[in-house]
Amino acid sequence: MLVLLLHHLGPPPPGVRQKKLYLTVEHLHAHVRWLQGRGYRFTTLTDALDATDPVACLTFDDGFTDIDVPLAVPATVFVVTSRVGERSVVFEGDQGVAPADLLGWEQLRALSARGWEIGSHAHRHTRKPSFEDLAESAATLERQLGKRPTALAYPYGAYDAETLEAARRAGFRCAATTKSGLASPQTPYQLRRVILSSFGVLPAFERLKLAGVHHGVYPLNPRPL
Ligand SMILES: [Zn+2]
């Protein structure tokens, strides 16, 4: 399964160094159509685990407000449950990023009603979250949205064996990393993703990357999990 990793929708604000966190809505629509034309069906991340056909997932880390745009396909958003609805957030330790607002509970409920999956990005945005942090995040999502979350994305993509076990014990069915490549449902707590951006080396590079994933030649020599 092909899991795409996104953060912001739109052009980067002036002066922002981390331009790879931005994808324009036009480019997103074009990528979705391109993949659909090659036989990919878009699902939420948890639904993808049970799919038997080629599936692709849009996943948004952090839950910024600019991702709330009309989309023709479902998506999964990972929210930092202690920070939902906060304004002008920069997460601890992030460098070269612009402050941005985070989706509130009302907006998340509306996205959920539209078929989006609301997953956890831990309770606090810290590296290798503990079991307690993940359990608190899951309980908060269940309390606010009325359903237990099943998908997690590790903050900063950081995890070790203990984090994987904490995710499983906290009741998550899967967890997304920031390692590049196709995701395997056989290793549901180490799902790889492919970053899409409008501001990488060249916009055309993103399409090449997708074509490479589609044809099984990207990433080159992926390290074993
Ligand atoms: Zn994050």
Residues whose N, C-alpha, C, O or C-beta is under 5 A from the ligand:
A	BS01	ZN	D61 D62 P155 Y156
